[in-house]
Amino acid sequence: MLTPALLCLLAYLIGSVPSGYLLIRAIRKLDVRQYGSQSIGAINVCRVGGVWLGAGTLLADAGKALGVILLARALASSPWVIASVSILVMAGHAYSLWLLLAEGRFSEGKSVACALGVLLGLSLLRAVPWYVAVVPVGVWLSGLIGPRLLTGRWSYISPATMAATVSLPLAAFLAQPGAAYLCLSAAMAALILVRHKNNVRRLLAGTEPRLGDRLSGKAMPSVPGRQASVPRSEVRRASVQTDGNKARRSIHHETRRDSPRRRAHLRPVRP
């Protein structure tokens, strides 16, 4: 039987599985961290790979958090253990151990979809009232749909996400589910807000992509002044195209130089 310490470790390892990164890598042969906001979350996967891959990433990230919560409830009844498992599965997504071991750096996950899975699991277990999960979702949808209705254009998603994040501990405080889940809601909000620091920098710099923007294979730096690297395959493709263009221009130049009109023009004039 799993002890609480092993259960917490398992939650972190499961949360570390980078679902969006693996989906884009397997289907599109791209590194999603080189595009858009450089996040491995559902929104950036949707920008790079399309709606279906984004939806698959959302379900996978929320599902792994939901599965961990249900497993923790089956093996432990302590609210503090369930709360610890909940924040660790989110921390695993935000700071993926697998990507750190493979490449020496953490992912750019925001843990928003994981938070949705955690809230869904806690609501199903009746650990928190259902409106603790509904209020942040409502705030998030209002932040997206409101500007669309008023201006006819999609707004930035990160301000809506941060507003929904702030509403989570407020809703939990009104519900009073117990000290463990109050601390959990504050920790969840703190983690998500910290992981949005690069979004805030891009918002201030005017480089944050909007919700409706879809990338066309163009990499953007996540932080102003830091250039994002481009996959080697893209560099090789661009190099081949450049060399091909140079070769075509050279052939065209040689053809024009050896044309009959050119030769007639250069023919010496007889006295």
C-alpha positions as a Python dict, from the first residue, in 0.01 Angstrom:
ca = {
    (1, 'M'): (0, 0, 0),
    (2, 'L'): (119, 347, -87),
    (3, 'T'): (222, 569, 200),
    (4, 'P'): (132, 941, 186),
    (5, 'A'): (493, 1025, 89),
    (6, 'L'): (493, 778, -200),
    (7, 'L'): (149, 898, -305),
    (8, 'C'): (277, 1255, -320),
    (9, 'L'): (580, 1145, -523),
    (10, 'L'): (357, 954, -764),
    (11, 'A'): (135, 1260, -805),
    (12, 'Y'): (436, 1474, -900),
    (13, 'L'): (564, 1216, -1149),
    (14, 'I'): (224, 1178, -1315),
    (15, 'G'): (184, 1554, -1331),
    (16, 'S'): (528, 1578, -1495),
    (17, 'V'): (409, 1391, -1805),
    (18, 'P'): (406, 1669, -2074),
    (19, 'S'): (91, 1576, -2265),
    (20, 'G'): (90, 1869, -2508),
    (21, 'Y'): (460, 1835, -2585),
    (22, 'L'): (423, 1463, -2658),
    (23, 'L'): (114, 1509, -2879),
    (24, 'I'): (272, 1778, -3097),
    (25, 'R'): (600, 1588, -3115),
    (26, 'A'): (427, 1264, -3217),
    (27, 'I'): (181, 1408, -3471),
    (28, 'R'): (337, 1728, -3609),
    (29, 'K'): (705, 1650, -3543),
    (30, 'L'): (748, 1990, -3377),
    (31, 'D'): (857, 2118, -3038),
    (32, 'V'): (562, 2325, -2917),
    (33, 'R'): (792, 2515, -2682),
    (34, 'Q'): (953, 2683, -2983),
    (35, 'Y'): (628, 2853, -3092),
    (36, 'G'): (383, 3111, -2962),
    (37, 'S'): (395, 3148, -2585),
    (38, 'Q'): (632, 2846, -2569),
    (39, 'S'): (388, 2676, -2331),
    (40, 'I'): (305, 2306, -2341),
    (41, 'G'): (-56, 2382, -2243),
    (42, 'A'): (-375, 2337, -2441),
    (43, 'I'): (-403, 2695, -2571),
    (44, 'N'): (-57, 2703, -2724),
    (45, 'V'): (-99, 2351, -2860),
    (46, 'C'): (-422, 2471, -3023),
    (47, 'R'): (-236, 2761, -3185),
    (48, 'V'): (37, 2535, -3321),
    (49, 'G'): (-141, 2209, -3393),
    (50, 'G'): (-509, 2295, -3426),
    (51, 'V'): (-826, 2259, -3224),
    (52, 'W'): (-826, 1881, -3195),
    (53, 'L'): (-476, 1859, -3057),
    (54, 'G'): (-558, 2144, -2818),
    (55, 'A'): (-870, 1963, -2698),
    (56, 'G'): (-672, 1641, -2656),
    (57, 'T'): (-413, 1823, -2447),
    (58, 'L'): (-684, 1978, -2230),
    (59, 'L'): (-844, 1640, -2165),
    (60, 'A'): (-509, 1473, -2095),
    (61, 'D'): (-388, 1741, -1852),
    (62, 'A'): (-719, 1766, -1667),
    (63, 'G'): (-757, 1388, -1673),
    (64, 'K'): (-423, 1314, -1511),
    (65, 'A'): (-506, 1554, -1226),
    (66, 'L'): (-854, 1406, -1185),
    (67, 'G'): (-714, 1052, -1180),
    (68, 'V'): (-459, 1141, -915),
    (69, 'I'): (-727, 1300, -694),
    (70, 'L'): (-953, 995, -717),
    (71, 'L'): (-659, 765, -644),
    (72, 'A'): (-561, 972, -341),
    (73, 'R'): (-916, 961, -209),
    (74, 'A'): (-926, 583, -248),
    (75, 'L'): (-598, 535, -60),
    (76, 'A'): (-610, 816, 195),
    (77, 'S'): (-892, 1000, 364),
    (78, 'S'): (-694, 1287, 516),
    (79, 'P'): (-779, 1625, 359),
    (80, 'W'): (-417, 1733, 400),
    (81, 'V'): (-293, 1435, 199),
    (82, 'I'): (-546, 1502, -77),
    (83, 'A'): (-454, 1871, -77),
    (84, 'S'): (-82, 1788, -95),
    (85, 'V'): (-138, 1547, -383),
    (86, 'S'): (-345, 1811, -564),
    (87, 'I'): (-79, 2081, -555),
    (88, 'L'): (199, 1835, -641),
    (89, 'V'): (29, 1711, -958),
    (90, 'M'): (3, 2076, -1065),
    (91, 'A'): (365, 2141, -970),
    (92, 'G'): (469, 1841, -1177),
    (93, 'H'): (301, 1989, -1482),
    (94, 'A'): (456, 2332, -1424),
    (95, 'Y'): (803, 2190, -1351),
    (96, 'S'): (825, 1866, -1546),
    (97, 'L'): (1092, 1631, -1415),
    (98, 'W'): (1096, 1434, -1742),
    (99, 'L'): (1180, 1739, -1952),
    (100, 'L'): (1437, 1847, -1696),
    (101, 'L'): (1613, 1509, -1715),
    (102, 'A'): (1590, 1496, -2094),
    (103, 'E'): (1692, 1851, -2181),
    (104, 'G'): (1810, 2019, -1864),
    (105, 'R'): (1524, 2268, -1842),
    (106, 'F'): (1170, 2281, -1709),
    (107, 'S'): (861, 2318, -1924),
    (108, 'E'): (652, 2631, -1965),
    (109, 'G'): (333, 2473, -1833),
    (110, 'K'): (85, 2697, -1650),
    (111, 'S'): (-108, 2414, -1475),
    (112, 'V'): (-446, 2568, -1561),
    (113, 'A'): (-592, 2249, -1709),
    (114, 'C'): (-453, 2053, -1414),
    (115, 'A'): (-625, 2297, -1179),
    (116, 'L'): (-951, 2231, -1363),
    (117, 'G'): (-904, 1857, -1309),
    (118, 'V'): (-827, 1912, -941),
    (119, 'L'): (-1139, 2123, -887),
    (120, 'L'): (-1351, 1870, -1076),
    (121, 'G'): (-1215, 1588, -860),
    (122, 'L'): (-1269, 1775, -533),
    (123, 'S'): (-1624, 1862, -640),
    (124, 'L'): (-1701, 1499, -728),
    (125, 'L'): (-1569, 1391, -388),
    (126, 'R'): (-1776, 1667, -223),
    (127, 'A'): (-1463, 1797, -58),
    (128, 'V'): (-1556, 2146, -178),
    (129, 'P'): (-1892, 2285, -296),
    (130, 'W'): (-1949, 2276, -671),
    (131, 'Y'): (-1953, 2655, -704),
    (132, 'V'): (-1587, 2671, -598),
    (133, 'A'): (-1511, 2515, -937),
    (134, 'V'): (-1784, 2699, -1128),
    (135, 'V'): (-1692, 3053, -1018),
    (136, 'P'): (-1339, 3055, -1172),
    (137, 'V'): (-1471, 2899, -1492),
    (138, 'G'): (-1743, 3166, -1512),
    (139, 'V'): (-1490, 3446, -1455),
    (140, 'W'): (-1265, 3299, -1725),
    (141, 'L'): (-1547, 3273, -1979),
    (142, 'S'): (-1663, 3627, -1901),
    (143, 'G'): (-1311, 3757, -1958),
    (144, 'L'): (-1306, 3596, -2301),
    (145, 'I'): (-1661, 3641, -2427),
    (146, 'G'): (-1713, 3994, -2289),
    (147, 'P'): (-1449, 4164, -2508),
    (148, 'R'): (-1564, 3956, -2805),
    (149, 'L'): (-1921, 4082, -2770),
    (150, 'L'): (-1815, 4442, -2710),
    (151, 'T'): (-1540, 4477, -2971),
    (152, 'G'): (-1600, 4188, -3209),
    (153, 'R'): (-1247, 4064, -3150),
    (154, 'W'): (-1103, 3802, -2921),
    (155, 'S'): (-899, 3940, -2633),
    (156, 'Y'): (-589, 3809, -2462),
    (157, 'I'): (-646, 3487, -2273),
    (158, 'S'): (-388, 3540, -1997),
    (159, 'P'): (-570, 3829, -1820),
    (160, 'A'): (-889, 3621, -1812),
    (161, 'T'): (-694, 3326, -1672),
    (162, 'M'): (-530, 3537, -1403),
    (163, 'A'): (-863, 3692, -1304),
    (164, 'A'): (-1017, 3346, -1275),
    (165, 'T'): (-718, 3236, -1068),
    (166, 'V'): (-766, 3521, -822),
    (167, 'S'): (-1134, 3431, -787),
    (168, 'L'): (-1052, 3074, -677),
    (169, 'P'): (-930, 3145, -320),
    (170, 'L'): (-1209, 3401, -280),
    (171, 'A'): (-1471, 3139, -369),
    (172, 'A'): (-1302, 2888, -138),
    (173, 'F'): (-1301, 3141, 146),
    (174, 'L'): (-1675, 3193, 106),
    (175, 'A'): (-1734, 2817, 102),
    (176, 'Q'): (-1517, 2747, 409),
    (177, 'P'): (-1434, 2385, 310),
    (178, 'G'): (-1171, 2349, 581),
    (179, 'A'): (-816, 2464, 644),
    (180, 'A'): (-658, 2207, 410),
    (181, 'Y'): (-859, 2310, 105),
    (182, 'L'): (-832, 2680, 187),
    (183, 'C'): (-455, 2647, 186),
    (184, 'L'): (-478, 2442, -132),
    (185, 'S'): (-678, 2711, -314),
    (186, 'A'): (-423, 2977, -216),
    (187, 'A'): (-133, 2756, -327),
    (188, 'M'): (-303, 2678, -659),
    (189, 'A'): (-359, 3047, -727),
    (190, 'A'): (0, 3135, -635),
    (191, 'L'): (145, 2867, -863),
    (192, 'I'): (-64, 2967, -1164),
    (193, 'L'): (9, 3338, -1120),
    (194, 'V'): (384, 3275, -1088),
    (195, 'R'): (379, 3070, -1408),
    (196, 'H'): (214, 3365, -1589),
    (197, 'K'): (505, 3602, -1529),
    (198, 'N'): (621, 3576, -1891),
    (199, 'N'): (267, 3648, -2011),
    (200, 'V'): (266, 3968, -1807),
    (201, 'R'): (595, 4073, -1965),
    (202, 'R'): (460, 4007, -2314),
    (203, 'L'): (141, 4199, -2235),
    (204, 'L'): (347, 4500, -2128),
    (205, 'A'): (564, 4468, -2439),
    (206, 'G'): (264, 4424, -2672),
    (207, 'T'): (378, 4085, -2803),
    (208, 'E'): (122, 3859, -2633),
    (209, 'P'): (-83, 3661, -2891),
    (210, 'R'): (-462, 3686, -2878),
    (211, 'L'): (-694, 3390, -2840),
    (212, 'G'): (-792, 3380, -3208),
    (213, 'D'): (-435, 3402, -3334),
    (214, 'R'): (-297, 3092, -3497),
    (215, 'L'): (68, 3060, -3577),
    (216, 'S'): (199, 2971, -3919),
    (217, 'G'): (522, 2805, -3818),
    (218, 'K'): (675, 3124, -3685),
    (219, 'A'): (858, 3120, -3355),
    (220, 'M'): (826, 3409, -3113),
    (221, 'P'): (1031, 3480, -2802),
    (222, 'S'): (842, 3428, -2479),
    (223, 'V'): (1025, 3712, -2305),
    (224, 'P'): (1114, 4044, -2469),
    (225, 'G'): (1480, 4044, -2559),
    (226, 'R'): (1515, 3663, -2550),
    (227, 'Q'): (1515, 3508, -2893),
    (228, 'A'): (1345, 3173, -2923),
    (229, 'S'): (1545, 2902, -3095),
    (230, 'V'): (1409, 2745, -3412),
    (231, 'P'): (1412, 2368, -3468),
    (232, 'R'): (1710, 2247, -3670),
    (233, 'S'): (1485, 2096, -3936),
    (234, 'E'): (1330, 2440, -3995),
    (235, 'V'): (1677, 2596, -4017),
    (236, 'R'): (1791, 2337, -4270),
    (237, 'R'): (1473, 2387, -4475),
    (238, 'A'): (1519, 2763, -4478),
    (239, 'S'): (1886, 2719, -4576),
    (240, 'V'): (1794, 2490, -4864),
    (241, 'Q'): (1530, 2735, -4985),
    (242, 'T'): (1777, 3023, -4965),
    (243, 'D'): (2043, 2830, -5154),
    (244, 'G'): (1786, 2730, -5416),
    (245, 'N'): (1678, 3090, -5465),
    (246, 'K'): (2041, 3199, -5504),
    (247, 'A'): (2102, 2923, -5759),
    (248, 'R'): (1793, 3021, -5959),
    (249, 'R'): (1897, 3385, -5961),
    (250, 'S'): (2247, 3287, -6076),
    (251, 'I'): (2112, 3071, -6360),
    (252, 'H'): (1875, 3349, -6465),
    (253, 'H'): (2164, 3596, -6467),
    (254, 'E'): (2382, 3364, -6676),
    (255, 'T'): (2097, 3305, -6920),
    (256, 'R'): (2041, 3675, -6967),
    (257, 'R'): (2415, 3733, -7011),
    (258, 'D'): (2439, 3466, -7283),
    (259, 'S'): (2117, 3559, -7463),
    (260, 'P'): (2131, 3634, -7843),
    (261, 'R'): (2029, 3993, -7783),
    (262, 'R'): (2312, 4030, -7534),
    (263, 'R'): (2561, 3875, -7778),
    (264, 'A'): (2440, 4100, -8058),
    (265, 'H'): (2482, 4401, -7836),
    (266, 'L'): (2837, 4303, -7745),
    (267, 'R'): (2939, 4215, -8107),
    (268, 'P'): (3212, 4453, -8224),
    (269, 'V'): (3110, 4702, -8490),
    (270, 'R'): (3297, 4665, -8821),
    (271, 'P'): (3440, 4981, -8968),
}
